[in-house]
Amino acid sequence: MLRGCIDGVSGEWAFRGHLVLGSGAGEVRVEAGAGEALALAIEAGAPVFVEPEVLEAAGISRDELRAARSVKRDPGPAPVQGM
């Protein structure tokens, strides 16, 4: 997976997205819901791109996004069920 994108708004709180998959010289765009695109990109370690219009519709300013990116988070190890 090359990247995940959140690229549109349909309705008040419905966001659209897509994934860009690639191997060798080719790329394929696969339409997906915003949540699926985000989750799969994060799981694959791929970057996520969000269109400015989407951030505006979600009520997120560029300053808030920059502030959130500057916070270093260490989630620690994932919990293991049954331990």
Contacts in CASP RR format, 6 or more apart in sequence:
PFRMAT RR
TARGET T0000
AUTHOR 0000-0000-0000
METHOD contacts of the structure
MODEL  1
MLRGCIDGVSGEWAFRGHLVLGSGAGEVRVEAGAGEALALAIEAGAPVFV
EPEVLEAAGISRDELRAARSVKRDPGPAPVQGM
1 19 0 8 1.000
1 20 0 8 1.000
1 21 0 8 1.000
1 22 0 8 1.000
1 40 0 8 1.000
1 41 0 8 1.000
1 44 0 8 1.000
1 45 0 8 1.000
1 46 0 8 1.000
2 20 0 8 1.000
2 21 0 8 1.000
2 22 0 8 1.000
2 27 0 8 1.000
2 46 0 8 1.000
3 19 0 8 1.000
3 20 0 8 1.000
3 41 0 8 1.000
3 46 0 8 1.000
3 47 0 8 1.000
3 48 0 8 1.000
3 49 0 8 1.000
4 17 0 8 1.000
4 18 0 8 1.000
4 19 0 8 1.000
4 20 0 8 1.000
4 37 0 8 1.000
4 38 0 8 1.000
4 40 0 8 1.000
4 41 0 8 1.000
4 46 0 8 1.000
4 47 0 8 1.000
4 48 0 8 1.000
4 49 0 8 1.000
5 17 0 8 1.000
5 18 0 8 1.000
5 19 0 8 1.000
5 20 0 8 1.000
5 37 0 8 1.000
5 48 0 8 1.000
5 49 0 8 1.000
5 50 0 8 1.000
5 51 0 8 1.000
6 15 0 8 1.000
6 16 0 8 1.000
6 17 0 8 1.000
6 34 0 8 1.000
6 37 0 8 1.000
6 38 0 8 1.000
6 48 0 8 1.000
6 49 0 8 1.000
6 50 0 8 1.000
6 51 0 8 1.000
6 54 0 8 1.000
7 16 0 8 1.000
7 17 0 8 1.000
7 18 0 8 1.000
7 49 0 8 1.000
7 50 0 8 1.000
7 51 0 8 1.000
7 54 0 8 1.000
8 15 0 8 1.000
8 16 0 8 1.000
8 17 0 8 1.000
8 34 0 8 1.000
8 51 0 8 1.000
8 53 0 8 1.000
8 54 0 8 1.000
9 15 0 8 1.000
9 16 0 8 1.000
9 53 0 8 1.000
9 54 0 8 1.000
9 57 0 8 1.000
10 16 0 8 1.000
15 33 0 8 1.000
15 34 0 8 1.000
15 35 0 8 1.000
15 54 0 8 1.000
15 57 0 8 1.000
15 58 0 8 1.000
16 31 0 8 1.000
16 33 0 8 1.000
16 34 0 8 1.000
17 31 0 8 1.000
17 32 0 8 1.000
17 33 0 8 1.000
17 34 0 8 1.000
17 35 0 8 1.000
17 37 0 8 1.000
18 29 0 8 1.000
18 30 0 8 1.000
18 31 0 8 1.000
18 32 0 8 1.000
18 37 0 8 1.000
19 29 0 8 1.000
19 30 0 8 1.000
19 32 0 8 1.000
19 37 0 8 1.000
19 40 0 8 1.000
19 41 0 8 1.000
20 27 0 8 1.000
20 28 0 8 1.000
20 29 0 8 1.000
20 30 0 8 1.000
21 27 0 8 1.000
21 28 0 8 1.000
21 30 0 8 1.000
22 28 0 8 1.000
32 40 0 8 1.000
37 48 0 8 1.000
38 48 0 8 1.000
41 47 0 8 1.000
41 48 0 8 1.000
42 48 0 8 1.000
52 62 0 8 1.000
55 61 0 8 1.000
55 62 0 8 1.000
55 65 0 8 1.000
END
